[in-house]
Amino acid sequence: MNPEQHLSATDPPLGAAGLGQPGCPPEAAALRERVRAFVRERVMPCEPVLDAGGDAARSTLRGLQAEAKRAGLWALPLPEEYGGQGLGLPLYFHVAEAEGASDHGPAALGSAPLLDVLMLARHADGTVRDRFLRRIADGEVRTCYAMTEPETPGTDPGLTATRAVSDAAGGWVLHGRKWFTSGAGDADLVTVLARVDDEGPGTDSLSLFLVPASAAGFTVVRELPVLGAGGQWEIELDGVAVPPEQVVGAPGQALRVAGERLVLGRVLRCLRWLGQAERAFDLMCLRARSRSQSAGPLADRQLVQQMVFDSLLAIRSTRPLVHEAAARLAAGGDTRLETGLAKVAAARMLQQVADAAIQVHGAAGLGPDTALPGLFRTGRTARLLDGPDELHITAVARRVLRGYPVTSRTEPSGR
C-alpha cells in the first residue's frame, strides 16, 4: 500500500512539521486545510499519470482543474478582474505550502500562472491584457517564461544571446535558442528575453517579448529530462515575428520587469518546498512507526530518531525565514537579504529531509511506490533554480558586510 494512502483530509498535519506557520489568520488556516485535503485526496493519487506527460496527463489535469473550480478553490491568488478569486498575497502565502506539497498542485488549482498574470497585468499593452488575461486565468491559455540559454550563464542575463531585430512595420523578429524552459512543450504563449541590438554584452538593451507558440519559426527542439523527470524544454526561435504591442514593459527594461516576478517566484518556490518537505517528513514518520524488524519497530532506533529530529529541526528553522521574506514582500519592503537566506535554507532543507526519508524507507524509498524520489529530485534541483546557492550566499554576505565600517580595530578596547 502506498504510505500516502494513510494521509487524509481529516488528519491533522502528521508529526510536528506542519505546525507553526507564523501569524496565520483563521481564514487562511481554514482555506489552507481545504487546499491540503484537495491536494492529498485528488492530486497526489494522480501524480504517476501527470508525471508521465502526454494526452493522458493533459486530460487528467483538465479533470482536476474542473474539480477545483467546482470546489471553489480555483485561481485563489489571481486578480478578480481576470476571473481569479483575488486572495491577497499575505493570505495566499499561508496557503501556498499546502498547495505546493505536490508539484502539480499549483497547476491543478489554477495558481500556476500567477507570475505571468501579474507581469502582464502590470506591464503588457492593453490589447494583450484584453486578449489573453482572462483566458490564462481560466486555464484555456497556457504560459511559460524563457530566459536561460544553452551557452550563456543563467546568472548573467547581460550575456543573453537571443536577438530581436526591428522590422519595417515597427515589430520585431527574434532569433535564438532557450532551454530549461518549464512547460514549453504544452505552452500557448512564451515570454522570451532577448537583446534588441548587436552591441555586445549588457542589460540596457534587454526586452521581453510575448511569443505565441504557434508562430512561424517557433520550434520545440527537445525535452530535457532533469534527473530522469520531464517538464523542461529547449526551444528555438528562427525568424519569429512579434508585433510591437507584444513587447512586455518598456523596451530595454526587461530586468526590472523580470526582477519583480523573480522575487515573488523565489518566495513561492520556498513555500512550496516547505510543503514538500512536510510531505517527506510525514512519510518518514509513518514508515518509522509501521516498519518492524526482528529487534522491533524502526521508530525505536536511535539513528532513526536522530533523522526525525534533524529533519524537524530543519523544517521548523527554515519556515520562519521563508515567512519573514514573504511578509516583507507583501509589505513592499526590500527582500533581497531575506529571500537569499530563505532560498538557500529551503533548498537545503528539502534535500536533507527527502534524503532522510529515503534512508528510513530503505530500498522502498528509491522505487516508484512513494513520492520520495521526486521530492529528492526537487530538493537537489532547488539548489540551482532561480540562482545557485553560491550566488545567493555571495550576494547576502556582501550586503551584510557593506553595513560594517572599515576599521583597523577588530573589537572595542574598552577604554
N, C-alpha and C positions, 0 to 999 in steps of 0.2 A: 504493500500500500504506500502511495506517495505520502511522505510525512506531512505535506501541506494540506492533506485532506482533514487533518486534525484541526486546522485553523478555520474558525467560522466567525461570522459577524457577531455572534453573541459572546465570544470570548473577549475578555479584557486583553490588552497587549500582553502577550505571554512573556514572562520574566519581567525584569525592571527596565529593559532597554527602551520601551516605548513611553515611559513616563517622563514627566518633567519638561515639556515644552514650555519655555519661558513666556509668561504673560498671555497664555492662550485664553481668549474670552469665551464665554459659554456658547455663543452662537457659532463660533469657529470650531469648537470642540465637538458639537453635535454634528455639524456638517462633515467634519473630518471622519467621524465614525461611520457615517453613511458612505463616504467615499471609500474608506477602508474595507467595508463589507462588500461593496461592489467590486473592488479590485480583487479581493480574496475569492469571492464566490463566482464571479463571472469572467474576469480577465485571466487570472492565473491558470485556471484549467485549460484555457485556450492557447497558452503560450507555445506548446510544441508546433501547432499549426501556424501561428503567427510568426514564429521564428523561421519556419521553413520558407516563407515567402510564396509568391505565385498567386494564382487565381483563388486558391482555397483560402489563403491568408487575407486577401482583399475582401472576399465575401464574408469571412468571419469577422473581420474588423468592422465592416458595414453593419453587421448584425449587432455587435456590441455598441456601436455608436447609436443605433436606433434604440436600444435598451436604455442607454444613458439619457437620451432625450426624454423617453417616457418616464424615467425615474426622477427627472428634474435636476440631473447632475451634469448636464451638457454645457460646455464652454463657460465654466464658472467665472474665470477671471477676464474674459473678453468683454469689451465695451458693449453696453446695451444697445447703442445706436446701430451696431452691426449684427445684432442677434445673439450676443452673449448675455450673461447674467449680471455683469458689472460688479462682481465681487472685487473689492479693492485689494491691492497688493498686501496691506498689513494683515488682512484676514486670510487671503489666499495662501500666504506663506505658511500658515499653520496647517493648511490642507495639503500642501504640495508633498510633504513627506509620505502621507498615506497614498496619494495618487501615484507617486513615483516608486512605490515598492515593486512594481513591475515596470520594465522598460516600455511596455505597451500601454500602461495606464494613461499617460497624457494624451495619446492618440485616440484611445477608446473613449475618453471623457471630453475630448474636444478642446483641450487646452494646449495641445502641441504647437499650434501656430501662433501662440501669444506673442512671441518676439517679432514675427513678421507682421502681424496685425498692428501692433503698436508702432512699429517702424513705418509702415505705410500710412497709418492714420496721421502720424506726425509730419511726415516728410514727403509723401507722394503727391503728385498732381491730382487735382480734384476729379478729373475724368477717370484716373486709375482707381481712386478710392470708390467712386460710384460703381465702377465696373466690376471690381473684384472683392472688396472687403466683406460684404455680406456672404458672398459665395465661399470665401475662405473660412469665415466663421461657421458656416453651416456644414463644412466638410466636403462641399462639392468640388472646390478647387484646392489642390494640394501644393504646398510651397516648400522650397528649400533654399539654402544660402551657400554660395560657392565663393570661397576666399582662398583656400590653400592650393598651392601649385606643386607639381611633381619636383621641380628643380629649384624651388625657392623656399627658404626657411619660413615656416608659418609664423614665427615670432617676429619677422621683419617685413611687414607689409610694404615698406618702402622699396623693396626689390621686386614687387609684383611685375610679372612679365606680360600678362594679358593686356592687349591693346584695344582701344576704341578710337577709331578714326572717323572724323566728321564727314558727312556726305552733303551733297548739294541741296537736299531737302531740309537740312537742319537736324537730321538724325545722326545716328552713329552706326558704325559697322565694327563688330567685335571679332577679334582673333585671339585664340589662346586655349589653354588647357587647364582644367582644375581637377583636383582629386580629393579623396576623403570627404566627399560631399554627401552628407546624410540625407537619405531619402530621395536622391536624384532619380533613381530608377522608376519611381511612381509619381514624380512631381509634374505638375502642370505649369508652374511658374518658378523660375530660378532667379534669385538676386545675385548678380555677378559683380565682383570687384574688379575694376580694370583701370588702366592708365590712359589718359586722354591726350598724351603727347609722346614723343620719342626722345625726350631729352635725358634719359637715363634715370638712375635711382632717385627716389624722393617720394614724399607723401602729398605734396601740394596739388598734384595733378590727378589724384585718385578719385574716381567717382563710382557710384553704384548704379547698375542698370537692371531693370526688371525684364527678364527674357522669357517668353513662352517656350516651353519645351518642344512645342510643335513647330517652331520656327525653322525655316530652311537653314542648313548649316549647323544646327544644334544636334550633337550626337552623344548618346550614352555609350562610352567606349567599352567599359567593363565594370563588373562588380569587384570590389576589393574586400575579400574576407579579412576580418580582424580577429586573429587568433581562432580562426575557424568559423566565425559568425559573419553573416552578411549584413547588408544595410548601408554600406558605404560604397560610393561610386566614383568613377573617373569620367569626366565629360570633356567634350571638345567643342569649341566654337570656331567655325571656319566661315568667316564672312557673314555672321548673323546680323541682320539689320534690326535696329532698335529705334523706334520713333522718339522724338525729343521729349514727349510727355512721360516717357517711361524711364527717365533719369530720376533716381530717388534721392531727394535732397539737392542742395546746391552743387553745381559742378565743382569738383576739387575739394569737396567737404566730406568725402566718404568716411574718413576715420572718425569724425565727430559723430556721424550717424551710427557707424559700426560700434563706437565706444559705448553708446547708450545701450544697445542690445547686448553687448558683451558683458557688461556689469550685471545686468539682470539675468542673463543666461548663466553666468557663473553661480550666482546665488541660487537659482532654481536647480542647477545641477547638484549643488551641495545638499540642498534639502532632499532631493530625490535619492542621493546616495545615502543619506541618513535612513530613509525609509527602506532601502535595500539592505543596509547593514542590520537594521532591526529584524528584517525577514531572515537573514542568515543566522542571527543570534537565536531567534525562536527555533529555527530548525536544529541548531546545535544543542540547545537545551532539551528539546523533545527527544533527540537521539540519545543524549546522555541519560535521560530518565528511562527510556524504553529499552535500550540495548543492554543486555546482560551477558556476562561471560561466566566462566566457572567460578571465578572469585567474587562475583556479584555485579551489580549494575555499574556502568561506566561513570555514573554520577558520583560514585563513592571514591573514584580515583583522584588523588590529589593533583596530578598533572592535568586532568580534565577540569577540575575545579579552578586551577590556575588559568586555563584558557578562557573559562567562563568569566572569571574576574577581570582578566586583562581586556577582554572584548567589551564587557560592560563599562569598564573604566574609559576605554577609548570612545565609545558612543556617547557616554554622559559628559566627557570632557570636550568633545567636538561640538555637541549640539549648541551650547551657549555661544561659541564662536560664530557658528553659522547664523544663529538668530540675531546676534548683535549686528552682523553685516546686513542681514535682511531688514532689521529695524532702521539702521542708518540709511539704507537705500530708500525705504518707504518714506522717510522723513526728508529726503532730498539732500542729505549730507554727503561729504566726501567719504567714499567707502574703499579707497584704494588699499589702505593698510588692512582693513578688516576683511575684505574679500580675498586678499592674498593669503592671510592667515587661514581663513576658513577653507579656501580651495585646497591648499596643501594638506591641512589636517583632515578634511573629509575624504580626500582621495586615499591617503594613507590608512585611515580608519577603515574604510570599506574593504580595502585589500587585506588588512590584518584580520578583520572579523570573518570575512569569507574564507580565508585560509585556515583559520582555527576551526571553523565549522566543517570544512572538508576533512581536516585531520581527525576530528571526533567521529565523523562518518566512516573513515577508512576508505576502502575501495568504492563503497557506495557513493561517496562524495565526488568521485571522478566521473561517474556514469550519467546516463540520461534520466534517471528516475527522480532527481531533485533539481532544483534551480541553482544549486551551488556552483557548477562550472560557469554558468552565465554570470552569476554575481561576482565570482572571482575575476572573470574576464573584464567585467565593467570596472572593477576596482583597479586592475592593472592599467587599463587604457585611461582611467581617470587621471593618472599621473602625467598624461601627455595632453589631454583635451583642454582646450581653452588656455593653452600655455603650459609648458612643462613645469614640474616642481622648481627646477633651478631658476627659471625666470621669475617666479613669484618670490622665492627665497631672496634672490638678489635685490629685487625691487623693494621688498619690505625692509630688508636690512639697511639699504641705502637711505630710505625715507626716515627710518628711526635714527640713524647715525647723524643725519643732517640736523637733527634737533639738538645735538650736543655741541658745546663750544669747543674750539681748538685751543688747547692749553697745554703747557708743559707739565702741569701737576696731574697726578693720577688720582689724588684724593685730598680733601682739606687737611691742612696742617694742624688745625685745632688751636692755633694761636692768633 
